[in-house]
């Protein structure tokens, strides 16, 4: 399943009142999630499908587990920097 489909399903569930955001207000779209293919930091192995950076408080608590099961690594955007090299 595509990443965009998973994220949109979570947003739709929150809009219908089926799910609550983990903490704070719900995200209106998935534009606040960034993606990298692999870690540049030594000591980290590359995940199967890449790394997702975001404020996970805006999404349902179970979304992180769904994304991890799909092969993504989940990180908090305020704890990591991204480089282009």
PDB file with SEQRES, HELIX, SHEET and CRYST1 records, atoms N, CA, C and O in Angstrom:
SEQRES   1 A   85  UNK UNK UNK UNK UNK UNK UNK UNK UNK UNK UNK UNK UNK          
SEQRES   2 A   85  UNK UNK UNK UNK UNK UNK UNK UNK UNK UNK UNK UNK UNK          
SEQRES   3 A   85  UNK UNK UNK UNK UNK UNK UNK UNK UNK UNK UNK UNK UNK          
SEQRES   4 A   85  UNK UNK UNK UNK UNK UNK UNK UNK UNK UNK UNK UNK UNK          
SEQRES   5 A   85  UNK UNK UNK UNK UNK UNK UNK UNK UNK UNK UNK UNK UNK          
SEQRES   6 A   85  UNK UNK UNK UNK UNK UNK UNK UNK UNK UNK UNK UNK UNK          
SEQRES   7 A   85  UNK UNK UNK UNK UNK UNK UNK                                  
HELIX    1 AA1 UNK A    3  UNK A   15  1                                  13    
HELIX    2 AA2 UNK A   30  UNK A   32  5                                   3    
HELIX    3 AA3 UNK A   56  UNK A   58  5                                   3    
HELIX    4 AA4 UNK A   61  UNK A   69  1                                   9    
SHEET    1 AA1 3 UNK A  34  UNK A  36  0                                        
SHEET    2 AA1 3 UNK A  50  UNK A  54 -1                                        
SHEET    3 AA1 3 UNK A  72  UNK A  76  1                                        
CRYST1    1.000    1.000    1.000  90.00  90.00  90.00 P 1           1          
ATOM      1  N   UNK A   1       0.851  -1.178   0.000  1.00  0.00           N  
ATOM      2  CA  UNK A   1       0.000   0.000   0.000  1.00  0.00           C  
ATOM      3  C   UNK A   1       0.896   1.241   0.000  1.00  0.00           C  
ATOM      4  O   UNK A   1       1.922   1.284   0.679  1.00  0.00           O  
ATOM      5  N   UNK A   2       0.490   2.236  -0.768  1.00  0.00           N  
ATOM      6  CA  UNK A   2       1.270   3.460  -0.876  1.00  0.00           C  
ATOM      7  C   UNK A   2       1.200   4.268   0.420  1.00  0.00           C  
ATOM      8  O   UNK A   2       0.193   4.256   1.128  1.00  0.00           O  
ATOM      9  N   UNK A   3       2.291   4.964   0.709  1.00  0.00           N  
ATOM     10  CA  UNK A   3       2.376   5.802   1.901  1.00  0.00           C  
ATOM     11  C   UNK A   3       1.249   6.824   1.936  1.00  0.00           C  
ATOM     12  O   UNK A   3       0.615   7.016   2.974  1.00  0.00           O  
ATOM     13  N   UNK A   4       0.999   7.471   0.824  1.00  0.00           N  
ATOM     14  CA  UNK A   4      -0.042   8.497   0.777  1.00  0.00           C  
ATOM     15  C   UNK A   4      -1.412   7.921   1.129  1.00  0.00           C  
ATOM     16  O   UNK A   4      -2.224   8.590   1.767  1.00  0.00           O  
ATOM     17  N   UNK A   5      -1.665   6.696   0.718  1.00  0.00           N  
ATOM     18  CA  UNK A   5      -2.938   6.031   1.015  1.00  0.00           C  
ATOM     19  C   UNK A   5      -3.076   5.765   2.505  1.00  0.00           C  
ATOM     20  O   UNK A   5      -4.143   5.973   3.082  1.00  0.00           O  
ATOM     21  N   UNK A   6      -2.002   5.307   3.125  1.00  0.00           N  
ATOM     22  CA  UNK A   6      -2.016   5.032   4.570  1.00  0.00           C  
ATOM     23  C   UNK A   6      -2.272   6.320   5.346  1.00  0.00           C  
ATOM     24  O   UNK A   6      -3.118   6.351   6.241  1.00  0.00           O  
ATOM     25  N   UNK A   7      -1.540   7.386   5.003  1.00  0.00           N  
ATOM     26  CA  UNK A   7      -1.689   8.655   5.715  1.00  0.00           C  
ATOM     27  C   UNK A   7      -3.078   9.252   5.510  1.00  0.00           C  
ATOM     28  O   UNK A   7      -3.678   9.771   6.450  1.00  0.00           O  
ATOM     29  N   UNK A   8      -3.583   9.178   4.291  1.00  0.00           N  
ATOM     30  CA  UNK A   8      -4.906   9.733   4.021  1.00  0.00           C  
ATOM     31  C   UNK A   8      -5.987   8.962   4.772  1.00  0.00           C  
ATOM     32  O   UNK A   8      -6.959   9.558   5.237  1.00  0.00           O  
ATOM     33  N   UNK A   9      -5.831   7.651   4.896  1.00  0.00           N  
ATOM     34  CA  UNK A   9      -6.792   6.851   5.656  1.00  0.00           C  
ATOM     35  C   UNK A   9      -6.808   7.282   7.121  1.00  0.00           C  
ATOM     36  O   UNK A   9      -7.874   7.355   7.732  1.00  0.00           O  
ATOM     37  N   UNK A  10      -5.646   7.564   7.685  1.00  0.00           N  
ATOM     38  CA  UNK A  10      -5.575   8.021   9.080  1.00  0.00           C  
ATOM     39  C   UNK A  10      -6.247   9.376   9.235  1.00  0.00           C  
ATOM     40  O   UNK A  10      -6.982   9.601  10.197  1.00  0.00           O  
ATOM     41  N   UNK A  11      -6.000  10.279   8.293  1.00  0.00           N  
ATOM     42  CA  UNK A  11      -6.608  11.610   8.339  1.00  0.00           C  
ATOM     43  C   UNK A  11      -8.128  11.502   8.199  1.00  0.00           C  
ATOM     44  O   UNK A  11      -8.873  12.175   8.910  1.00  0.00           O  
ATOM     45  N   UNK A  12      -8.576  10.655   7.284  1.00  0.00           N  
ATOM     46  CA  UNK A  12     -10.015  10.464   7.092  1.00  0.00           C  
ATOM     47  C   UNK A  12     -10.674   9.887   8.343  1.00  0.00           C  
ATOM     48  O   UNK A  12     -11.772  10.306   8.710  1.00  0.00           O  
ATOM     49  N   UNK A  13     -10.019   8.933   8.998  1.00  0.00           N  
ATOM     50  CA  UNK A  13     -10.561   8.359  10.234  1.00  0.00           C  
ATOM     51  C   UNK A  13     -10.706   9.417  11.322  1.00  0.00           C  
ATOM     52  O   UNK A  13     -11.681   9.407  12.074  1.00  0.00           O  
ATOM     53  N   UNK A  14      -9.741  10.326  11.409  1.00  0.00           N  
ATOM     54  CA  UNK A  14      -9.834  11.392  12.400  1.00  0.00           C  
ATOM     55  C   UNK A  14     -10.971  12.349  12.047  1.00  0.00           C  
ATOM     56  O   UNK A  14     -11.701  12.801  12.929  1.00  0.00           O  
ATOM     57  N   UNK A  15     -11.119  12.657  10.768  1.00  0.00           N  
ATOM     58  CA  UNK A  15     -12.177  13.572  10.332  1.00  0.00           C  
ATOM     59  C   UNK A  15     -13.561  12.993  10.622  1.00  0.00           C  
ATOM     60  O   UNK A  15     -14.491  13.737  10.935  1.00  0.00           O  
ATOM     61  N   UNK A  16     -13.701  11.682  10.522  1.00  0.00           N  
ATOM     62  CA  UNK A  16     -14.981  11.023  10.798  1.00  0.00           C  
ATOM     63  C   UNK A  16     -15.184  10.719  12.276  1.00  0.00           C  
ATOM     64  O   UNK A  16     -16.232  10.205  12.666  1.00  0.00           O  
ATOM     65  N   UNK A  17     -14.184  11.033  13.105  1.00  0.00           N  
ATOM     66  CA  UNK A  17     -14.302  10.793  14.540  1.00  0.00           C  
ATOM     67  C   UNK A  17     -14.005   9.366  14.961  1.00  0.00           C  
ATOM     68  O   UNK A  17     -14.263   8.999  16.107  1.00  0.00           O  
ATOM     69  N   UNK A  18     -13.466   8.550  14.057  1.00  0.00           N  
ATOM     70  CA  UNK A  18     -13.116   7.164  14.385  1.00  0.00           C  
ATOM     71  C   UNK A  18     -11.827   7.079  15.182  1.00  0.00           C  
ATOM     72  O   UNK A  18     -11.648   6.168  15.990  1.00  0.00           O  
ATOM     73  N   UNK A  19     -10.937   8.021  14.956  1.00  0.00           N  
ATOM     74  CA  UNK A  19      -9.631   8.057  15.622  1.00  0.00           C  
ATOM     75  C   UNK A  19      -9.393   9.462  16.153  1.00  0.00           C  
ATOM     76  O   UNK A  19      -9.883  10.444  15.596  1.00  0.00           O  
ATOM     77  N   UNK A  20      -8.642   9.539  17.227  1.00  0.00           N  
ATOM     78  CA  UNK A  20      -8.211  10.819  17.794  1.00  0.00           C  
ATOM     79  C   UNK A  20      -6.717  10.967  17.569  1.00  0.00           C  
ATOM     80  O   UNK A  20      -6.001   9.966  17.572  1.00  0.00           O  
ATOM     81  N   UNK A  21      -6.225  12.182  17.375  1.00  0.00           N  
ATOM     82  CA  UNK A  21      -4.774  12.358  17.301  1.00  0.00           C  
ATOM     83  C   UNK A  21      -4.141  11.959  18.622  1.00  0.00           C  
ATOM     84  O   UNK A  21      -4.756  12.092  19.680  1.00  0.00           O  
ATOM     85  N   UNK A  22      -2.920  11.472  18.558  1.00  0.00           N  
ATOM     86  CA  UNK A  22      -2.204  11.029  19.747  1.00  0.00           C  
ATOM     87  C   UNK A  22      -2.190  12.118  20.807  1.00  0.00           C  
ATOM     88  O   UNK A  22      -2.432  11.852  21.984  1.00  0.00           O  
ATOM     89  N   UNK A  23      -1.909  13.330  20.390  1.00  0.00           N  
ATOM     90  CA  UNK A  23      -1.831  14.462  21.306  1.00  0.00           C  
ATOM     91  C   UNK A  23      -1.892  15.726  20.457  1.00  0.00           C  
ATOM     92  O   UNK A  23      -1.294  15.765  19.381  1.00  0.00           O  
ATOM     93  N   UNK A  24      -2.578  16.727  20.896  1.00  0.00           N  
ATOM     94  CA  UNK A  24      -2.648  17.961  20.132  1.00  0.00           C  
ATOM     95  C   UNK A  24      -3.751  17.911  19.098  1.00  0.00           C  
ATOM     96  O   UNK A  24      -4.703  17.139  19.220  1.00  0.00           O  
ATOM     97  N   UNK A  25      -3.614  18.741  18.081  1.00  0.00           N  
ATOM     98  CA  UNK A  25      -4.654  18.827  17.058  1.00  0.00           C  
ATOM     99  C   UNK A  25      -4.314  17.916  15.887  1.00  0.00           C  
ATOM    100  O   UNK A  25      -3.153  17.560  15.679  1.00  0.00           O  
ATOM    101  N   UNK A  26      -5.319  17.548  15.139  1.00  0.00           N  
ATOM    102  CA  UNK A  26      -5.139  16.659  13.997  1.00  0.00           C  
ATOM    103  C   UNK A  26      -4.475  17.379  12.839  1.00  0.00           C  
ATOM    104  O   UNK A  26      -4.692  18.572  12.628  1.00  0.00           O  
ATOM    105  N   UNK A  27      -3.663  16.644  12.091  1.00  0.00           N  
ATOM    106  CA  UNK A  27      -3.053  17.193  10.885  1.00  0.00           C  
ATOM    107  C   UNK A  27      -4.118  17.316   9.803  1.00  0.00           C  
ATOM    108  O   UNK A  27      -4.987  16.454   9.679  1.00  0.00           O  
ATOM    109  N   UNK A  28      -4.048  18.378   9.029  1.00  0.00           N  
ATOM    110  CA  UNK A  28      -5.013  18.563   7.952  1.00  0.00           C  
ATOM    111  C   UNK A  28      -4.586  17.838   6.683  1.00  0.00           C  
ATOM    112  O   UNK A  28      -5.434  17.482   5.865  1.00  0.00           O  
ATOM    113  N   UNK A  29      -3.315  17.618   6.509  1.00  0.00           N  
ATOM    114  CA  UNK A  29      -2.826  16.852   5.371  1.00  0.00           C  
ATOM    115  C   UNK A  29      -1.462  16.284   5.716  1.00  0.00           C  
ATOM    116  O   UNK A  29      -0.945  16.516   6.809  1.00  0.00           O  
ATOM    117  N   UNK A  30      -0.889  15.552   4.800  1.00  0.00           N  
ATOM    118  CA  UNK A  30       0.381  14.874   5.081  1.00  0.00           C  
ATOM    119  C   UNK A  30       1.599  15.697   4.673  1.00  0.00           C  
ATOM    120  O   UNK A  30       2.702  15.158   4.585  1.00  0.00           O  
ATOM    121  N   UNK A  31       1.418  16.999   4.423  1.00  0.00           N  
ATOM    122  CA  UNK A  31       2.539  17.840   4.007  1.00  0.00           C  
ATOM    123  C   UNK A  31       3.581  18.034   5.097  1.00  0.00           C  
ATOM    124  O   UNK A  31       4.703  18.453   4.808  1.00  0.00           O  
ATOM    125  N   UNK A  32       3.232  17.739   6.343  1.00  0.00           N  
ATOM    126  CA  UNK A  32       4.178  17.938   7.428  1.00  0.00           C  
ATOM    127  C   UNK A  32       5.009  16.692   7.705  1.00  0.00           C  
ATOM    128  O   UNK A  32       5.675  16.611   8.737  1.00  0.00           O  
ATOM    129  N   UNK A  33       4.979  15.728   6.805  1.00  0.00           N  
ATOM    130  CA  UNK A  33       5.807  14.529   6.938  1.00  0.00           C  
ATOM    131  C   UNK A  33       6.874  14.573   5.861  1.00  0.00           C  
ATOM    132  O   UNK A  33       6.579  14.763   4.680  1.00  0.00           O  
ATOM    133  N   UNK A  34       8.134  14.392   6.290  1.00  0.00           N  
ATOM    134  CA  UNK A  34       9.257  14.363   5.359  1.00  0.00           C  
ATOM    135  C   UNK A  34       9.763  12.939   5.234  1.00  0.00           C  
ATOM    136  O   UNK A  34       9.501  12.098   6.094  1.00  0.00           O  
ATOM    137  N   UNK A  35      10.483  12.674   4.165  1.00  0.00           N  
ATOM    138  CA  UNK A  35      10.946  11.328   3.850  1.00  0.00           C  
ATOM    139  C   UNK A  35      12.419  11.362   3.472  1.00  0.00           C  
ATOM    140  O   UNK A  35      12.868  12.272   2.775  1.00  0.00           O  
ATOM    141  N   UNK A  36      13.168  10.371   3.934  1.00  0.00           N  
ATOM    142  CA  UNK A  36      14.542  10.135   3.490  1.00  0.00           C  
ATOM    143  C   UNK A  36      14.697   8.642   3.243  1.00  0.00           C  
ATOM    144  O   UNK A  36      14.049   7.822   3.894  1.00  0.00           O  
ATOM    145  N   UNK A  37      15.548   8.305   2.312  1.00  0.00           N  
ATOM    146  CA  UNK A  37      15.755   6.906   1.961  1.00  0.00           C  
ATOM    147  C   UNK A  37      16.570   6.165   3.020  1.00  0.00           C  
ATOM    148  O   UNK A  37      16.303   4.998   3.307  1.00  0.00           O  
ATOM    149  N   UNK A  38      17.564   6.840   3.601  1.00  0.00           N  
ATOM    150  CA  UNK A  38      18.425   6.173   4.571  1.00  0.00           C  
ATOM    151  C   UNK A  38      19.016   7.172   5.556  1.00  0.00           C  
ATOM    152  O   UNK A  38      18.952   8.385   5.356  1.00  0.00           O  
ATOM    153  N   UNK A  39      19.593   6.630   6.623  1.00  0.00           N  
ATOM    154  CA  UNK A  39      20.259   7.450   7.632  1.00  0.00           C  
ATOM    155  C   UNK A  39      21.665   7.802   7.166  1.00  0.00           C  
ATOM    156  O   UNK A  39      22.339   6.979   6.547  1.00  0.00           O  
ATOM    157  N   UNK A  40      22.112   9.016   7.459  1.00  0.00           N  
ATOM    158  CA  UNK A  40      23.497   9.412   7.236  1.00  0.00           C  
ATOM    159  C   UNK A  40      24.289   9.242   8.533  1.00  0.00           C  
ATOM    160  O   UNK A  40      25.518   9.187   8.505  1.00  0.00           O  
ATOM    161  N   UNK A  41      23.599   9.161   9.657  1.00  0.00           N  
ATOM    162  CA  UNK A  41      24.216   9.010  10.979  1.00  0.00           C  
ATOM    163  C   UNK A  41      24.844   7.625  11.097  1.00  0.00           C  
ATOM    164  O   UNK A  41      24.157   6.623  10.901  1.00  0.00           O  
ATOM    165  N   UNK A  42      26.145   7.550  11.416  1.00  0.00           N  
ATOM    166  CA  UNK A  42      26.792   6.244  11.602  1.00  0.00           C  
ATOM    167  C   UNK A  42      26.095   5.448  12.714  1.00  0.00           C  
ATOM    168  O   UNK A  42      25.649   6.001  13.719  1.00  0.00           O  
ATOM    169  N   UNK A  43      26.020   4.149  12.499  1.00  0.00           N  
ATOM    170  CA  UNK A  43      25.447   3.271  13.506  1.00  0.00           C  
ATOM    171  C   UNK A  43      23.975   2.942  13.278  1.00  0.00           C  
ATOM    172  O   UNK A  43      23.415   2.106  13.987  1.00  0.00           O  
ATOM    173  N   UNK A  44      23.348   3.578  12.310  1.00  0.00           N  
ATOM    174  CA  UNK A  44      21.946   3.300  11.993  1.00  0.00           C  
ATOM    175  C   UNK A  44      21.883   2.511  10.694  1.00  0.00           C  
ATOM    176  O   UNK A  44      22.558   2.855   9.724  1.00  0.00           O  
ATOM    177  N   UNK A  45      21.083   1.464  10.670  1.00  0.00           N  
ATOM    178  CA  UNK A  45      20.919   0.694   9.444  1.00  0.00           C  
ATOM    179  C   UNK A  45      19.773   1.274   8.617  1.00  0.00           C  
ATOM    180  O   UNK A  45      18.836   1.864   9.155  1.00  0.00           O  
ATOM    181  N   UNK A  46      19.865   1.096   7.324  1.00  0.00           N  
ATOM    182  CA  UNK A  46      18.845   1.636   6.430  1.00  0.00           C  
ATOM    183  C   UNK A  46      17.573   0.798   6.522  1.00  0.00           C  
ATOM    184  O   UNK A  46      17.624  -0.425   6.393  1.00  0.00           O  
ATOM    185  N   UNK A  47      16.437   1.447   6.743  1.00  0.00           N  
ATOM    186  CA  UNK A  47      15.181   0.706   6.803  1.00  0.00           C  
ATOM    187  C   UNK A  47      14.743   0.236   5.419  1.00  0.00           C  
ATOM    188  O   UNK A  47      15.223   0.733   4.400  1.00  0.00           O  
ATOM    189  N   UNK A  48      13.839  -0.713   5.399  1.00  0.00           N  
ATOM    190  CA  UNK A  48      13.364  -1.322   4.151  1.00  0.00           C  
ATOM    191  C   UNK A  48      12.781  -0.299   3.177  1.00  0.00           C  
ATOM    192  O   UNK A  48      13.101  -0.322   1.988  1.00  0.00           O  
ATOM    193  N   UNK A  49      11.926   0.599   3.677  1.00  0.00           N  
ATOM    194  CA  UNK A  49      11.216   1.525   2.783  1.00  0.00           C  
ATOM    195  C   UNK A  49      11.567   2.987   3.009  1.00  0.00           C  
ATOM    196  O   UNK A  49      11.044   3.846   2.299  1.00  0.00           O  
ATOM    197  N   UNK A  50      12.424   3.304   3.962  1.00  0.00           N  
ATOM    198  CA  UNK A  50      12.814   4.682   4.195  1.00  0.00           C  
ATOM    199  C   UNK A  50      12.423   5.164   5.584  1.00  0.00           C  
ATOM    200  O   UNK A  50      11.898   4.409   6.403  1.00  0.00           O  
ATOM    201  N   UNK A  51      12.691   6.434   5.822  1.00  0.00           N  
ATOM    202  CA  UNK A  51      12.468   7.066   7.128  1.00  0.00           C  
ATOM    203  C   UNK A  51      11.443   8.174   6.957  1.00  0.00           C  
ATOM    204  O   UNK A  51      11.520   8.968   6.020  1.00  0.00           O  
ATOM    205  N   UNK A  52      10.484   8.218   7.872  1.00  0.00           N  
ATOM    206  CA  UNK A  52       9.469   9.263   7.872  1.00  0.00           C  
ATOM    207  C   UNK A  52       9.678  10.153   9.087  1.00  0.00           C  
ATOM    208  O   UNK A  52       9.778   9.663  10.212  1.00  0.00           O  
ATOM    209  N   UNK A  53       9.744  11.457   8.862  1.00  0.00           N  
ATOM    210  CA  UNK A  53       9.933  12.441   9.908  1.00  0.00           C  
ATOM    211  C   UNK A  53       8.669  13.271  10.026  1.00  0.00           C  
ATOM    212  O   UNK A  53       8.173  13.788   9.025  1.00  0.00           O  
ATOM    213  N   UNK A  54       8.148  13.403  11.216  1.00  0.00           N  
ATOM    214  CA  UNK A  54       6.944  14.205  11.384  1.00  0.00           C  
ATOM    215  C   UNK A  54       6.646  14.479  12.840  1.00  0.00           C  
ATOM    216  O   UNK A  54       7.336  13.987  13.733  1.00  0.00           O  
ATOM    217  N   UNK A  55       5.629  15.257  13.070  1.00  0.00           N  
ATOM    218  CA  UNK A  55       5.103  15.461  14.418  1.00  0.00           C  
ATOM    219  C   UNK A  55       3.987  14.436  14.586  1.00  0.00           C  
ATOM    220  O   UNK A  55       2.849  14.679  14.184  1.00  0.00           O  
ATOM    221  N   UNK A  56       4.305  13.324  15.162  1.00  0.00           N  
ATOM    222  CA  UNK A  56       3.387  12.180  15.251  1.00  0.00           C  
ATOM    223  C   UNK A  56       2.258  12.423  16.235  1.00  0.00           C  
ATOM    224  O   UNK A  56       1.328  11.620  16.320  1.00  0.00           O  
ATOM    225  N   UNK A  57       2.327  13.525  16.983  1.00  0.00           N  
ATOM    226  CA  UNK A  57       1.211  13.881  17.865  1.00  0.00           C  
ATOM    227  C   UNK A  57      -0.051  14.202  17.071  1.00  0.00           C  
ATOM    228  O   UNK A  57      -1.155  14.108  17.608  1.00  0.00           O  
ATOM    229  N   UNK A  58       0.094  14.577  15.803  1.00  0.00           N  
ATOM    230  CA  UNK A  58      -1.039  14.979  14.969  1.00  0.00           C  
ATOM    231  C   UNK A  58      -1.762  13.806  14.336  1.00  0.00           C  
ATOM    232  O   UNK A  58      -2.771  13.998  13.656  1.00  0.00           O  
ATOM    233  N   UNK A  59      -1.271  12.607  14.545  1.00  0.00           N  
ATOM    234  CA  UNK A  59      -1.817  11.420  13.910  1.00  0.00           C  
ATOM    235  C   UNK A  59      -2.251  10.413  14.967  1.00  0.00           C  
ATOM    236  O   UNK A  59      -1.810  10.498  16.113  1.00  0.00           O  
ATOM    237  N   UNK A  60      -3.109   9.462  14.603  1.00  0.00           N  
ATOM    238  CA  UNK A  60      -3.524   8.441  15.568  1.00  0.00           C  
ATOM    239  C   UNK A  60      -2.333   7.651  16.091  1.00  0.00           C  
ATOM    240  O   UNK A  60      -1.374   7.398  15.361  1.00  0.00           O  
ATOM    241  N   UNK A  61      -2.401   7.270  17.337  1.00  0.00           N  
ATOM    242  CA  UNK A  61      -1.305   6.561  17.997  1.00  0.00           C  
ATOM    243  C   UNK A  61      -0.913   5.290  17.236  1.00  0.00           C  
ATOM    244  O   UNK A  61       0.270   4.961  17.140  1.00  0.00           O  
ATOM    245  N   UNK A  62      -1.893   4.588  16.702  1.00  0.00           N  
ATOM    246  CA  UNK A  62      -1.608   3.319  16.024  1.00  0.00           C  
ATOM    247  C   UNK A  62      -0.959   3.484  14.655  1.00  0.00           C  
ATOM    248  O   UNK A  62      -0.460   2.506  14.097  1.00  0.00           O  
ATOM    249  N   UNK A  63      -0.952   4.701  14.096  1.00  0.00           N  
ATOM    250  CA  UNK A  63      -0.380   4.917  12.775  1.00  0.00           C  
ATOM    251  C   UNK A  63       1.107   4.574  12.737  1.00  0.00           C  
ATOM    252  O   UNK A  63       1.572   3.994  11.756  1.00  0.00           O  
ATOM    253  N   UNK A  64       1.854   4.912  13.763  1.00  0.00           N  
ATOM    254  CA  UNK A  64       3.290   4.617  13.782  1.00  0.00           C  
ATOM    255  C   UNK A  64       3.532   3.117  13.630  1.00  0.00           C  
ATOM    256  O   UNK A  64       4.405   2.702  12.868  1.00  0.00           O  
ATOM    257  N   UNK A  65       2.770   2.312  14.345  1.00  0.00           N  
ATOM    258  CA  UNK A  65       2.915   0.860  14.239  1.00  0.00           C  
ATOM    259  C   UNK A  65       2.568   0.341  12.851  1.00  0.00           C  
ATOM    260  O   UNK A  65       3.233  -0.561  12.341  1.00  0.00           O  
ATOM    261  N   UNK A  66       1.537   0.902  12.239  1.00  0.00           N  
ATOM    262  CA  UNK A  66       1.142   0.502  10.880  1.00  0.00           C  
ATOM    263  C   UNK A  66       2.268   0.819   9.900  1.00  0.00           C  
ATOM    264  O   UNK A  66       2.616  -0.004   9.054  1.00  0.00           O  
ATOM    265  N   UNK A  67       2.836   2.023  10.021  1.00  0.00           N  
ATOM    266  CA  UNK A  67       3.916   2.422   9.116  1.00  0.00           C  
ATOM    267  C   UNK A  67       5.171   1.587   9.348  1.00  0.00           C  
ATOM    268  O   UNK A  67       5.847   1.212   8.390  1.00  0.00           O  
ATOM    269  N   UNK A  68       5.488   1.291  10.601  1.00  0.00           N  
ATOM    270  CA  UNK A  68       6.650   0.445  10.895  1.00  0.00           C  
ATOM    271  C   UNK A  68       6.452  -0.963  10.333  1.00  0.00           C  
ATOM    272  O   UNK A  68       7.389  -1.554   9.796  1.00  0.00           O  
ATOM    273  N   UNK A  69       5.247  -1.495  10.452  1.00  0.00           N  
ATOM    274  CA  UNK A  69       4.959  -2.815   9.880  1.00  0.00           C  
ATOM    275  C   UNK A  69       5.064  -2.807   8.360  1.00  0.00           C  
ATOM    276  O   UNK A  69       5.347  -3.838   7.750  1.00  0.00           O  
ATOM    277  N   UNK A  70       4.836  -1.648   7.748  1.00  0.00           N  
ATOM    278  CA  UNK A  70       4.958  -1.508   6.295  1.00  0.00           C  
ATOM    279  C   UNK A  70       6.409  -1.324   5.861  1.00  0.00           C  
ATOM    280  O   UNK A  70       6.683  -1.261   4.662  1.00  0.00           O  
ATOM    281  N   UNK A  71       7.348  -1.235   6.808  1.00  0.00           N  
ATOM    282  CA  UNK A  71       8.770  -1.143   6.476  1.00  0.00           C  
ATOM    283  C   UNK A  71       9.404   0.221   6.624  1.00  0.00           C  
ATOM    284  O   UNK A  71      10.563   0.400   6.250  1.00  0.00           O  
ATOM    285  N   UNK A  72       8.674   1.194   7.161  1.00  0.00           N  
ATOM    286  CA  UNK A  72       9.224   2.531   7.376  1.00  0.00           C  
ATOM    287  C   UNK A  72       9.782   2.660   8.786  1.00  0.00           C  
ATOM    288  O   UNK A  72       9.305   2.010   9.717  1.00  0.00           O  
ATOM    289  N   UNK A  73      10.784   3.493   8.932  1.00  0.00           N  
ATOM    290  CA  UNK A  73      11.276   3.885  10.252  1.00  0.00           C  
ATOM    291  C   UNK A  73      10.606   5.203  10.589  1.00  0.00           C  
ATOM    292  O   UNK A  73      10.467   6.064   9.720  1.00  0.00           O  
ATOM    293  N   UNK A  74      10.187   5.378  11.834  1.00  0.00           N  
ATOM    294  CA  UNK A  74       9.462   6.576  12.259  1.00  0.00           C  
ATOM    295  C   UNK A  74      10.364   7.404  13.172  1.00  0.00           C  
ATOM    296  O   UNK A  74      10.890   6.891  14.159  1.00  0.00           O  
ATOM    297  N   UNK A  75      10.538   8.665  12.848  1.00  0.00           N  
ATOM    298  CA  UNK A  75      11.338   9.584  13.671  1.00  0.00           C  
ATOM    299  C   UNK A  75      10.569  10.886  13.858  1.00  0.00           C  
ATOM    300  O   UNK A  75       9.705  11.238  13.055  1.00  0.00           O  
ATOM    301  N   UNK A  76      10.898  11.585  14.927  1.00  0.00           N  
ATOM    302  CA  UNK A  76      10.289  12.891  15.222  1.00  0.00           C  
ATOM    303  C   UNK A  76      11.067  13.977  14.479  1.00  0.00           C  
ATOM    304  O   UNK A  76      12.294  14.035  14.561  1.00  0.00           O  
ATOM    305  N   UNK A  77      10.356  14.826  13.763  1.00  0.00           N  
ATOM    306  CA  UNK A  77      10.999  15.849  12.924  1.00  0.00           C  
ATOM    307  C   UNK A  77      11.785  16.879  13.726  1.00  0.00           C  
ATOM    308  O   UNK A  77      12.712  17.491  13.196  1.00  0.00           O  
ATOM    309  N   UNK A  78      11.432  17.081  14.987  1.00  0.00           N  
ATOM    310  CA  UNK A  78      12.169  18.065  15.788  1.00  0.00           C  
ATOM    311  C   UNK A  78      13.429  17.479  16.423  1.00  0.00           C  
ATOM    312  O   UNK A  78      14.138  18.181  17.144  1.00  0.00           O  
ATOM    313  N   UNK A  79      13.712  16.216  16.166  1.00  0.00           N  
ATOM    314  CA  UNK A  79      14.887  15.567  16.745  1.00  0.00           C  
ATOM    315  C   UNK A  79      15.950  15.234  15.708  1.00  0.00           C  
ATOM    316  O   UNK A  79      17.049  14.813  16.068  1.00  0.00           O  
ATOM    317  N   UNK A  80      15.643  15.415  14.433  1.00  0.00           N  
ATOM    318  CA  UNK A  80      16.562  15.039  13.370  1.00  0.00           C  
ATOM    319  C   UNK A  80      16.705  16.165  12.365  1.00  0.00           C  
ATOM    320  O   UNK A  80      15.790  16.968  12.183  1.00  0.00           O  
ATOM    321  N   UNK A  81      17.869  16.221  11.706  1.00  0.00           N  
ATOM    322  CA  UNK A  81      18.106  17.119  10.582  1.00  0.00           C  
ATOM    323  C   UNK A  81      18.257  16.276   9.333  1.00  0.00           C  
ATOM    324  O   UNK A  81      18.696  15.127   9.391  1.00  0.00           O  
ATOM    325  N   UNK A  82      17.898  16.848   8.229  1.00  0.00           N  
ATOM    326  CA  UNK A  82      18.043  16.143   6.967  1.00  0.00           C  
ATOM    327  C   UNK A  82      19.134  16.793   6.134  1.00  0.00           C  
ATOM    328  O   UNK A  82      19.276  18.016   6.123  1.00  0.00           O  
ATOM    329  N   UNK A  83      19.901  15.967   5.438  1.00  0.00           N  
ATOM    330  CA  UNK A  83      20.933  16.493   4.536  1.00  0.00           C  
ATOM    331  C   UNK A  83      20.640  15.989   3.130  1.00  0.00           C  
ATOM    332  O   UNK A  83      19.949  14.986   2.953  1.00  0.00           O  
ATOM    333  N   UNK A  84      21.150  16.666   2.170  1.00  0.00           N  
ATOM    334  CA  UNK A  84      20.905  16.324   0.776  1.00  0.00           C  
ATOM    335  C   UNK A  84      22.033  15.512   0.155  1.00  0.00           C  
ATOM    336  O   UNK A  84      21.943  15.130  -1.012  1.00  0.00           O  
ATOM    337  N   UNK A  85      23.081  15.244   0.904  1.00  0.00           N  
ATOM    338  CA  UNK A  85      24.245  14.503   0.352  1.00  0.00           C  
ATOM    339  C   UNK A  85      24.288  13.099   0.893  1.00  0.00           C  
ATOM    340  O   UNK A  85      25.187  12.332   0.546  1.00  0.00           O  
TER     341      UNK A  85                                                      
END                                                                             
